[in-house]
Amino acid sequence: MAVKIRLKRMGKIHAPYYRVVVMDSRKKRDGRAIEEIGKYHPTEEPSLIDIDSERAQYWLSVGAQPTEQVAALLKVTGDWQQHKGLPGAEGTLRTKDSSEETSAETKAAAVKAAEEEAEKRKARAAEAKAAKEEAPAATEPEESAEGAAEQSAAPAEEA
């Protein structure tokens, strides 16, 4: 039986993702697989390539032939170089981890800045509320003094 390592297409019409599968070369593209050894999401940035290295090495060692697309994925993950004994077995796979760390740090800094801004706003609101409460108490005696002055002025006008 001729065994191939190839991609099995899944997903929606304009949002494909693939599973890296081992199957008989005579089966349909999306037919039943012998084993699923990974997944590939080309629409994400950077593309998600998740291949079980141990299983890929096993199937390559027993003679499974990768298609061109899967061979390119195996070269990116470093499994092809490891199988052939070539240098560069670490691969060139980009991961989201580094970008997630920097975005997590940026998010943490933004949250901290927002919390500090909220604290400042609360402090200003408390000061304004305290000033409002003090202002009517301070203006009431003034108003009564102004009212008394007006009342004392009114009888003087009558006379």
C-alpha positions in Angstrom: 0.0 0.0 0.0 1.4 3.4 -1.0 1.1 5.7 2.0 1.2 9.4 1.8 1.4 12.2 4.3 -0.9 14.9 3.0 -3.4 17.7 3.9 -7.0 17.0 4.6 -9.1 20.2 3.9 -11.6 21.3 6.5 -13.4 24.6 7.4 -15.6 26.9 5.4 -15.5 28.1 1.8 -13.2 31.1 2.3 -11.8 30.0 5.7 -9.9 26.8 5.2 -7.8 24.9 7.7 -6.1 21.6 7.2 -5.2 18.4 9.1 -1.9 16.7 8.3 -2.9 13.1 7.8 -1.4 9.8 6.9 -3.5 7.9 4.3 -3.5 5.5 1.4 -2.6 7.4 -1.8 -5.6 6.0 -3.6 -8.2 7.5 -1.1 -10.1 10.7 -1.7 -8.5 14.0 -0.5 -10.9 14.3 2.4 -11.4 10.5 2.9 -10.8 8.4 6.0 -7.2 8.7 7.2 -5.0 6.1 8.8 -3.8 8.7 11.4 -3.9 12.4 12.0 -0.5 13.8 12.9 -1.0 17.5 12.9 -2.9 20.6 11.9 -2.2 23.6 9.7 -4.2 26.9 9.8 -2.9 29.1 7.0 -5.3 32.0 7.6 -3.8 32.9 11.1 -0.9 35.3 11.4 1.6 33.7 11.8 0.3 30.5 10.3 -0.4 27.8 12.9 1.6 24.6 12.2 1.2 21.9 14.8 2.7 18.6 13.8 3.4 15.7 16.2 7.1 15.3 15.4 7.4 11.8 16.9 4.6 10.4 14.7 5.9 12.3 11.6 9.3 10.7 12.1 7.8 7.3 12.5 5.8 7.5 9.3 8.7 9.0 7.3 10.9 6.1 8.6 8.5 3.4 7.4 8.3 5.0 3.9 5.4 7.3 3.9 5.9 10.0 1.2 4.9 13.6 2.0 3.2 15.7 -0.6 4.9 18.9 -1.7 2.8 21.0 0.7 3.4 18.7 3.6 7.2 18.5 2.8 7.3 22.3 3.0 5.5 22.2 6.4 7.9 19.6 7.6 10.9 21.7 6.6 9.5 24.7 8.5 9.0 22.6 11.7 12.4 20.9 11.2 11.1 17.4 11.0 12.3 16.9 7.4 15.9 17.9 8.2 15.8 15.6 11.2 14.6 12.7 9.1 17.2 13.3 6.4 20.0 14.1 8.9 20.5 17.6 7.6 21.6 20.6 9.6 18.9 23.0 10.7 16.7 20.5 12.5 15.4 23.2 14.8 13.3 24.6 11.9 12.1 28.1 11.1 8.7 27.9 12.7 7.4 31.3 13.9 5.1 31.2 16.9 2.6 33.5 18.4 4.2 33.2 21.8 6.7 36.0 21.3 4.1 38.3 19.9 1.6 37.3 22.6 4.2 38.1 25.3 4.7 41.6 23.9 1.0 42.1 23.4 0.4 40.9 27.0 3.0 43.3 28.3 1.4 46.1 26.3 -2.0 45.1 27.6 -0.7 45.0 31.2 0.8 48.5 30.8 -2.5 49.8 29.3 -4.5 48.3 32.2 -2.2 49.8 34.8 -2.4 53.2 33.1 -6.2 53.0 32.9 -6.4 52.0 36.6 -4.2 55.0 37.5 -6.4 57.3 35.4 -9.5 55.9 37.2 -7.9 56.6 40.6 -7.1 60.2 39.6 -10.7 60.7 38.4 -12.1 59.3 41.6 -9.8 61.6 43.6 -10.9 64.6 41.6 -14.6 63.7 41.9 -14.2 63.3 45.7 -12.5 66.7 45.9 -15.3 68.3 43.9 -18.0 66.7 46.0 -16.3 67.8 49.2 -15.9 71.3 47.8 -19.6 71.3 46.8 -20.6 70.3 50.3 -18.5 72.9 51.9 -19.5 75.7 49.5 -23.3 75.7 50.3 -22.5 75.7 54.0 -20.1 78.6 53.6 -22.5 80.5 51.3 -25.6 80.2 53.5 -24.3 82.5 56.2 -23.2 84.9 53.5 -26.6 84.8 52.0 -28.2 85.4 55.3 -25.8 88.3 55.9 -26.6 89.7 52.4 -30.3 89.2 53.2 -30.0 91.0 56.5 -28.1 93.8 54.8 -30.9 94.0 52.2 -33.5 94.0 54.9 -31.7 96.7 56.8 -31.4 98.7 53.6 -35.1 98.3 52.8 -36.4 100.0 56.0 -33.9 102.8 55.5 -35.4 103.5 52.0 -38.9 103.5 53.5 -38.0 106.2 56.0 
